[in-house]
């Protein structure tokens, strides 16, 4: 399996997990973006696996979802 394919898979899994956790909280992409202090379109891009985000952004999103980073990645 190539590194590019592996990267794509984790980006897709990450985006799906963000969407899943956001939906569990019953909040919109806009609300999550406000909580994470990122632009609203950024959340959509993450959920659609269009962005490979930084560790800082992962931390912001996890905090906005009220999850620890370790809990977020537990079943990823």
Secondary structure, 3 states (H helix, E strand, C coil): CCHHHHHHHHHHHHHHHHHHHHHHHCCCHHHHHHHHCCCHHHHHHHHCCCCCCCHHHHHHHHHHCCCCHHHHHCCC
